[in-house]
């Protein structure tokens, strides 16, 4: 399952919809901006301190944990 698929499944979207929310193309892991929050899927906490506030695990880890990874979220500052 791709990053897009984990985020899409968590929020009940299509994977193709998630691609439209990609924040910037150069970030690794990929960061997606939705509303006033940023999301990333990675085993380790993203190091993008310039993007938003403090990264923390999202409250819904169902699909991420099935893939052996973590869905991260931070608020825009």
C-alpha positions as CSV (number, residue, x, y, z in Angstrom):
1,X,0.0,0.0,0.0
2,X,1.5,3.4,-1.0
3,X,1.6,6.6,1.1
4,X,-1.4,7.9,-0.9
5,X,-3.3,4.7,-0.2
6,X,-2.7,4.8,3.6
7,X,-3.9,8.5,3.7
8,X,-6.8,7.8,1.4
9,X,-8.0,4.7,3.3
10,X,-7.7,6.6,6.6
11,X,-10.0,9.4,5.4
12,X,-12.2,7.4,3.0
13,X,-10.9,9.0,-0.2
14,X,-9.6,7.7,-3.5
15,X,-5.8,7.5,-3.8
16,X,-5.9,9.8,-6.8
17,X,-7.5,12.5,-4.7
18,X,-4.6,12.5,-2.2
19,X,-2.0,13.3,-4.9
20,X,-3.7,16.7,-5.4
21,X,-2.7,17.6,-1.8
22,X,1.0,16.9,-2.1
23,X,2.7,19.9,-0.4
24,X,6.0,20.0,-2.2
25,X,7.5,17.6,-4.6
26,X,11.0,17.4,-3.0
27,X,10.0,16.3,0.5
28,X,10.9,12.9,1.7
29,X,8.8,11.4,3.1
30,X,6.0,12.9,1.0
31,X,4.0,15.6,2.9
32,X,0.4,16.3,2.1
33,X,-1.4,19.5,3.1
34,X,-5.1,19.1,4.0
35,X,-6.8,22.1,5.6
36,X,-4.6,23.4,8.3
37,X,-2.8,20.1,8.9
38,X,0.1,18.3,7.2
39,X,0.3,14.5,6.9
40,X,3.2,12.1,6.2
41,X,3.5,8.3,6.2
42,X,6.8,7.0,7.5
43,X,8.3,4.6,10.1
44,X,10.2,7.6,11.6
45,X,8.9,11.0,12.5
46,X,9.4,13.5,9.6
47,X,12.1,16.0,10.1
48,X,10.4,18.8,8.3
49,X,10.5,21.4,11.1
50,X,10.1,24.2,8.5
51,X,6.6,23.0,7.4
52,X,4.5,23.2,10.5
53,X,4.4,22.5,14.2
54,X,5.5,19.4,16.0
55,X,4.9,16.1,14.2
56,X,2.9,13.5,16.2
57,X,1.2,10.2,15.3
58,X,-2.3,10.6,14.0
59,X,-5.1,9.3,16.2
60,X,-6.1,6.7,13.5
61,X,-3.3,4.3,12.8
62,X,-5.5,1.4,11.5
63,X,-4.3,1.3,7.9
64,X,-0.8,2.6,8.6
65,X,-0.2,-0.1,11.2
66,X,-1.4,-2.8,8.8
67,X,1.5,-1.6,6.5
68,X,4.0,-1.5,9.3
69,X,4.3,2.3,9.3
70,X,2.9,5.4,11.0
71,X,0.6,8.2,9.8
72,X,2.1,11.4,11.1
73,X,0.3,14.8,11.4
74,X,1.3,18.3,12.4
75,X,-0.6,21.6,12.4
76,X,0.3,24.5,10.2
77,X,1.8,27.4,12.0
